[in-house]
Amino acid sequence: MRTQVAIIGAGPAGLLLGQLLHKAGIDNVILERQSGEYVLGRIRAGILEQVTVDLMVEAGIGQRLHREGIVHHAIELVFKGERHPIDVTGLTGGKVVTAYGQTELTRDLMDARRDEGLTTVYEAHDVSLHGFDGDQPVVRYRHEGREHELQCDFIAGCDGFHGVSRATVKEHVTEYEKVYPFGWLGVLADVPPVSPHAIVYGNSERGFSLCSMRSLTRSRYYVQCPLDDKVEDWSDDRFWDELRRRVDPHLADRIVTGPSIEKSIAPLRSFVAEPMRFGRLFLAGDAAHIVPPTGAKGLNLAASDVKYLSAAFIEHYRERSAAGLHHYSEHALKRVWKAERFSWWMTTLMHRFPDMGAFNQKLQESELEYLVHSRAASTALAENYVGLPL
């Protein structure tokens, strides 16, 4: 089998890249080691920057997003028992973020690819990448008990943090990493959100909390927890009680509780791999970088990578220019590091660290006070939250 671009990974990054390339007339094949059902079953983030929404529209699949996505105009910060709104839309000249679950975005992309008859090979095992340092890359894999070979012009590694793409070039990669000393216990429940137009971040003496939404009838809540906690230690009742203790009293009274439909503990890390190009192999999304979820940047960074990479491939095939491919890593990493900085800052600002001490705690409280009472500081937060320009 031969294609122009072989895409490794059928998560949002790979699927979105494939759709954008297809719309531009560029043939592509996606290889995914898991089943389609497994991919759809992964519960992930759901706050989209305008850049990501625009890309979905450009890919021709923004209809359901516009119909069902919930626009957010503000975030709220809770500390010392009081809630403080940040008017994100007003501070950024009308920009917004949209709540639309990553599962739904993935479903839209998978449906479009299926309807247009594009090739996606699920349960492709033992994937290996060859020849990307030359002119004839090849991807080998095993599917349904048989060995296969996919010849291509380029390989796009969109297969996540544990995928084969970065592992293949690991000896040529410089890795930067920070691991945080706590995790997030997350609960997904079919209950209405505490606020239909705001995301609520909480900083309390008991630790961080986050109140967000997936739809008007489904909510996603988090509390900071020790890394050695086990999900089975957290009953639904214990979770709801703890969440109420970490927000202001008025908000606590408004929280509607219900049985969890998904519960998990996620560690937090910041990670960047440089560069993001190795000959004819390009990394995108979690294959190249991870951010703590505090800033809602993971999916959006993957989308901006895809924007740069798809534009570079389109330029190559339409204009016979390699300029975009040559500068892909440089351009993508500039935005990656800005998002890493913002996510690290939000994480540092809103969490209680084990070795914090009284002095650092006072500094954190002072910064929060300054943030909510300074228009300049609030604007800086808002600009980063809605997404910096490409």
C-alpha positions as CSV (number, residue, x, y, z in Angstrom):
1,M,0.0,0.0,0.0
2,R,1.2,3.5,-0.7
3,T,0.0,7.0,0.4
4,Q,1.4,10.5,0.6
5,V,1.2,11.0,4.4
6,A,1.2,8.1,6.8
7,I,-0.4,9.2,10.1
8,I,0.4,7.2,13.2
9,G,-2.4,7.5,15.8
10,A,-6.2,8.0,15.5
11,G,-6.6,10.4,18.3
12,P,-7.9,14.0,17.7
13,A,-4.5,15.1,16.3
14,G,-4.2,12.3,13.8
15,L,-7.8,12.4,12.8
16,L,-7.9,16.2,12.4
17,L,-4.6,16.2,10.4
18,G,-6.1,13.5,8.1
19,Q,-9.3,15.4,7.6
20,L,-7.5,18.7,6.7
21,L,-5.2,16.9,4.3
22,H,-8.1,15.1,2.7
23,K,-9.9,18.4,2.1
24,A,-6.7,19.7,0.4
25,G,-6.6,16.6,-1.9
26,I,-3.6,15.0,-0.1
27,D,-3.9,11.2,0.3
28,N,-3.3,9.8,3.8
29,V,-3.7,6.6,5.8
30,I,-4.1,6.5,9.6
31,L,-2.7,3.6,11.6
32,E,-4.0,3.1,15.2
33,R,-2.9,0.3,17.6
34,Q,-6.2,0.4,19.5
35,S,-9.7,-0.4,18.4
36,G,-12.1,2.5,17.4
37,E,-14.2,1.7,20.4
38,Y,-11.3,2.0,22.7
39,V,-10.3,5.4,21.2
40,L,-13.9,6.7,21.7
41,G,-13.9,5.4,25.2
42,R,-11.1,7.6,26.4
43,I,-12.4,10.4,28.6
44,R,-10.3,13.6,28.0
45,A,-10.6,17.4,28.1
46,G,-13.3,19.4,26.5
47,I,-12.4,23.1,26.5
48,L,-11.6,24.4,22.9
49,E,-9.8,27.5,22.0
50,Q,-11.2,29.5,19.0
51,V,-8.2,28.2,16.9
52,T,-9.4,24.6,17.5
53,V,-13.0,25.5,16.7
54,D,-11.9,27.2,13.5
55,L,-9.9,24.2,12.5
56,M,-12.9,22.0,12.9
57,V,-14.9,24.3,10.6
58,E,-12.0,24.3,8.1
59,A,-12.0,20.6,8.1
60,G,-15.8,20.6,7.3
61,I,-17.0,19.1,10.5
62,G,-18.0,22.0,12.7
63,Q,-21.7,21.7,12.4
64,R,-22.4,19.6,15.6
65,L,-19.8,21.5,17.5
66,H,-21.6,24.8,16.8
67,R,-25.0,23.3,17.5
68,E,-24.1,21.5,20.8
69,G,-20.9,23.3,22.1
70,I,-21.4,25.6,25.0
71,V,-19.6,29.0,24.8
72,H,-17.8,30.1,28.0
73,H,-17.3,33.9,28.6
74,A,-15.6,33.7,32.0
75,I,-13.7,31.8,34.5
76,E,-14.0,32.1,38.3
77,L,-11.3,31.8,40.9
78,V,-12.1,30.7,44.4
79,F,-9.7,31.4,47.2
80,K,-10.0,32.2,50.9
81,G,-13.7,31.2,50.6
82,E,-14.6,33.8,48.1
83,R,-15.3,33.6,44.3
84,H,-13.9,36.1,41.8
85,P,-15.0,36.3,38.2
86,I,-12.6,36.9,35.3
87,D,-14.4,38.3,32.3
88,V,-12.5,36.5,29.6
89,T,-14.6,37.7,26.7
90,G,-14.5,41.3,27.8
91,L,-10.8,41.3,28.5
92,T,-9.9,39.8,25.0
93,G,-12.1,41.9,22.7
94,G,-14.9,39.2,22.4
95,K,-12.9,35.9,22.4
96,V,-14.4,32.8,24.0
97,V,-13.7,29.2,24.6
98,T,-16.2,26.4,23.9
99,A,-17.0,23.4,26.0
100,Y,-17.3,20.4,23.8
101,G,-16.0,17.0,25.0
102,Q,-13.0,15.5,23.3
103,T,-14.9,12.3,22.9
104,E,-17.5,14.1,20.8
105,L,-14.9,15.9,18.8
106,T,-13.2,12.5,18.1
107,R,-16.5,11.0,17.2
108,D,-17.2,13.8,14.6
109,L,-13.8,13.2,13.0
110,M,-14.1,9.4,13.0
111,D,-17.6,9.7,11.4
112,A,-16.4,12.1,8.7
113,R,-13.5,9.8,7.8
114,R,-15.7,6.8,7.6
115,D,-18.4,8.6,5.5
116,E,-15.7,9.8,3.0
117,G,-14.3,6.3,2.7
118,L,-10.8,7.2,4.0
119,T,-8.5,4.5,5.2
120,T,-8.0,4.0,8.9
121,V,-6.4,0.8,10.1
122,Y,-7.4,0.1,13.7
123,E,-5.6,-2.5,15.8
124,A,-2.4,-2.1,13.8
125,H,0.2,-3.8,16.0
126,D,4.0,-3.8,16.1
127,V,4.2,-0.5,14.1
128,S,7.8,0.4,13.1
129,L,9.0,3.5,11.2
130,H,11.8,3.2,8.6
131,G,13.6,5.4,6.0
132,F,12.4,8.7,7.2
133,D,15.9,10.1,7.1
134,G,15.9,9.5,3.4
135,D,13.4,10.0,0.5
136,Q,11.3,6.8,0.8
137,P,9.8,6.4,4.3
138,V,8.1,3.1,5.1
139,V,5.8,2.1,7.9
140,R,5.6,-1.6,8.8
141,Y,2.9,-3.1,10.9
142,R,0.9,-6.2,11.7
143,H,-2.9,-6.4,11.2
144,E,-5.2,-9.4,11.6
145,G,-2.2,-11.7,11.8
146,R,-0.5,-10.5,8.6
147,E,2.5,-8.3,8.0
148,H,1.9,-5.1,6.0
149,E,4.1,-2.3,4.6
150,L,2.9,1.3,4.0
151,Q,5.1,3.4,1.7
152,C,4.7,7.1,1.9
153,D,6.3,10.6,1.4
154,F,6.0,11.7,5.0
155,I,5.2,10.2,8.4
156,A,3.2,12.2,11.0
157,G,3.6,10.9,14.5
158,C,0.4,11.7,16.3
159,D,0.4,8.6,18.6
160,G,0.7,10.2,22.0
161,F,3.2,10.2,24.9
162,H,3.7,6.4,24.9
163,G,3.7,5.9,21.1
164,V,6.3,4.5,18.8
165,S,7.0,7.8,16.9
166,R,9.0,9.6,19.6
167,A,10.5,6.3,20.9
168,T,11.9,5.7,17.4
169,V,14.0,8.9,17.5
170,K,14.6,9.0,21.3
171,E,18.3,9.2,21.0
172,H,18.0,12.3,18.9
173,V,15.5,14.1,21.2
174,T,16.2,16.5,24.0
175,E,13.5,16.0,26.7
176,Y,12.4,18.6,29.2
177,E,10.1,17.5,32.1
178,K,8.6,18.5,35.4
179,V,6.6,16.0,37.4
180,Y,4.2,17.5,40.0
181,P,3.9,16.0,43.5
182,F,0.1,15.4,43.3
183,G,-2.7,14.2,41.0
184,W,-6.2,15.1,40.0
185,L,-9.1,12.9,41.0
186,G,-11.7,13.4,38.3
187,V,-15.4,12.5,38.3
188,L,-17.7,12.6,35.3
189,A,-21.4,12.7,36.2
190,D,-24.7,13.3,34.4
191,V,-25.6,16.3,36.5
192,P,-26.0,19.9,35.4
193,P,-23.0,22.2,35.8
194,V,-22.8,24.7,38.6
195,S,-22.3,27.4,36.0
196,P,-23.3,27.1,32.3
197,H,-20.9,29.9,31.2
198,A,-17.9,29.7,33.5
199,I,-15.2,27.3,34.7
200,V,-14.5,27.5,38.4
201,Y,-11.0,27.0,39.7
202,G,-10.6,26.6,43.5
203,N,-7.6,27.2,45.8
204,S,-8.3,26.1,49.4
205,E,-6.3,25.0,52.4
206,R,-7.5,21.5,51.4
207,G,-6.1,21.8,47.9
208,F,-7.2,22.5,44.4
209,S,-10.6,21.9,42.8
210,L,-12.1,22.5,39.4
211,C,-15.8,22.6,38.3
212,S,-16.2,22.3,34.6
213,M,-18.8,21.0,32.1
214,R,-19.2,18.8,29.1
215,S,-22.8,19.7,28.3
216,L,-25.8,21.3,30.0
217,T,-26.5,17.8,31.5
218,R,-23.0,16.4,32.1
219,S,-20.3,17.8,34.3
220,R,-16.6,17.1,35.0
221,Y,-15.2,17.8,38.5
222,Y,-11.7,17.4,40.0
223,V,-10.0,17.6,43.3
224,Q,-6.3,17.6,44.0
225,C,-5.2,14.4,45.7
226,P,-1.9,12.6,46.7
227,L,-0.3,10.5,44.0
228,D,-0.6,7.4,46.1
229,D,-4.4,7.6,46.5
230,K,-6.4,4.9,44.9
231,V,-9.7,5.4,43.0
232,E,-11.4,2.7,45.1
233,D,-10.6,4.8,48.2
234,W,-12.9,7.6,46.9
235,S,-16.6,6.8,47.1
236,D,-18.9,9.2,45.3
237,D,-20.1,10.6,48.6
238,R,-16.6,11.2,49.8
239,F,-15.8,13.0,46.5
240,W,-18.8,15.3,46.6
241,D,-18.2,16.2,50.3
242,E,-14.6,17.0,49.5
243,L,-15.5,19.1,46.5
244,R,-18.0,21.2,48.5
245,R,-15.3,21.9,51.1
246,R,-13.0,23.4,48.5
247,V,-15.3,26.0,47.0
248,D,-17.2,29.0,48.4
249,P,-20.4,28.3,50.5
250,H,-22.8,29.7,47.8
251,L,-21.3,27.5,45.1
252,A,-21.2,24.5,47.4
253,D,-25.0,24.8,47.9
254,R,-25.5,24.8,44.1
255,I,-23.6,21.7,43.3
256,V,-25.9,18.9,42.1
257,T,-24.6,15.5,42.9
258,G,-25.1,12.1,41.3
259,P,-23.5,8.8,40.6
260,S,-20.2,8.9,38.8
261,I,-20.0,7.4,35.3
262,E,-16.2,7.6,35.2
263,K,-13.7,8.2,38.0
264,S,-9.9,8.3,37.6
265,I,-6.7,9.7,39.1
266,A,-4.3,11.4,36.7
267,P,-0.8,12.5,37.5
268,L,0.4,15.9,36.4
269,R,3.5,16.6,34.3
270,S,5.0,19.2,32.0
271,F,7.0,17.7,29.1
272,V,8.5,18.9,25.9
273,A,10.5,17.0,23.3
274,E,12.7,18.9,20.9
275,P,12.9,19.0,18.0
276,M,9.6,18.0,16.4
277,R,11.0,17.1,13.0
278,F,13.4,14.3,12.0
279,G,13.8,14.2,8.3
280,R,10.4,13.1,6.9
281,L,9.1,12.2,10.4
282,F,7.1,14.9,12.2
283,L,5.8,14.8,15.8
284,A,2.5,16.4,16.8
285,G,0.4,16.6,19.9
286,D,1.1,14.4,23.0
287,A,3.9,12.7,21.1
288,A,5.9,15.9,21.5
289,H,4.6,17.6,24.6
290,I,2.4,17.2,27.7
291,V,0.9,20.0,29.8
292,P,-0.8,19.8,33.2
293,P,-4.6,20.1,32.5
294,T,-4.9,23.3,34.7
295,G,-4.7,25.6,31.6
296,A,-6.9,23.5,29.3
297,K,-4.1,23.5,26.7
298,G,-3.4,19.8,25.8
299,L,-6.0,19.3,23.0
300,N,-5.6,22.8,21.8
301,L,-1.8,22.5,21.5
302,A,-2.3,19.4,19.4
303,A,-4.7,21.3,17.2
304,S,-2.2,24.1,16.7
305,D,0.5,21.6,15.8
306,V,-1.8,20.1,13.2
307,K,-2.5,23.6,11.8
308,Y,1.2,24.2,11.3
309,L,1.8,20.7,9.9
310,S,-1.1,20.5,7.6
311,A,-0.3,24.0,6.1
312,A,3.3,22.8,5.6
313,F,2.2,19.6,3.8
314,I,-0.3,21.6,1.6
315,E,2.5,24.1,0.7
316,H,4.8,21.2,-0.2
317,Y,2.3,19.5,-2.5
318,R,0.7,22.6,-4.1
319,E,3.7,25.0,-4.3
320,R,6.6,22.5,-4.2
321,S,8.0,24.5,-1.3
322,A,9.7,23.0,1.7
323,A,9.7,26.2,3.7
324,G,6.8,25.2,6.0
325,L,8.2,21.7,6.6
326,H,11.6,23.2,7.4
327,H,10.2,25.7,9.9
328,Y,7.5,23.4,11.4
329,S,9.4,22.5,14.6
330,E,10.5,26.0,15.3
331,H,7.1,27.5,14.8
332,A,5.3,24.8,16.8
333,L,7.7,24.9,19.7
334,K,7.3,28.6,20.2
335,R,3.6,28.2,20.8
336,V,4.2,25.0,22.8
337,W,6.5,26.7,25.3
338,K,4.1,29.6,25.8
339,A,1.4,27.2,26.6
340,E,3.7,25.2,28.9
341,R,4.6,28.4,30.8
342,F,0.9,29.3,31.2
343,S,-0.1,25.8,32.3
344,W,2.8,25.7,34.8
345,W,1.9,29.1,36.1
346,M,-1.8,28.2,36.6
347,T,-0.8,24.9,38.3
348,T,1.6,26.7,40.6
349,L,-0.9,29.4,41.4
350,M,-3.9,27.1,42.2
351,H,-2.4,24.1,44.0
352,R,-1.1,23.4,47.5
353,F,2.4,21.9,47.3
354,P,3.6,19.5,50.0
355,D,6.8,21.6,50.7
356,M,5.1,25.0,50.2
357,G,5.7,26.5,53.6
358,A,4.1,29.6,55.1
359,F,6.2,32.1,53.1
360,N,5.3,30.6,49.7
361,Q,1.7,30.3,50.8
362,K,1.5,34.1,51.5
363,L,3.1,34.8,48.1
364,Q,0.5,32.6,46.4
365,E,-2.3,34.4,48.2
366,S,-0.8,37.8,47.3
367,E,-0.6,36.9,43.6
368,L,-4.2,35.7,43.6
369,E,-5.3,39.0,45.1
370,Y,-3.3,41.0,42.6
371,L,-4.6,38.9,39.7
372,V,-8.3,39.4,40.4
373,H,-7.9,43.1,41.2
374,S,-5.6,44.1,38.4
375,R,-7.0,44.5,34.9
376,A,-3.6,44.1,33.4
377,A,-3.0,40.8,35.3
378,S,-6.5,39.6,34.5
379,T,-6.0,40.4,30.8
380,A,-2.8,38.4,30.7
381,L,-4.6,35.4,32.1
382,A,-7.6,35.8,29.7
383,E,-5.4,36.2,26.6
384,N,-3.6,33.0,27.4
385,Y,-6.8,31.1,28.4
386,V,-8.6,31.8,25.1
387,G,-5.4,31.0,23.2
388,L,-2.5,33.0,21.9
389,P,-2.5,33.8,18.1
390,L,-0.8,31.3,15.8
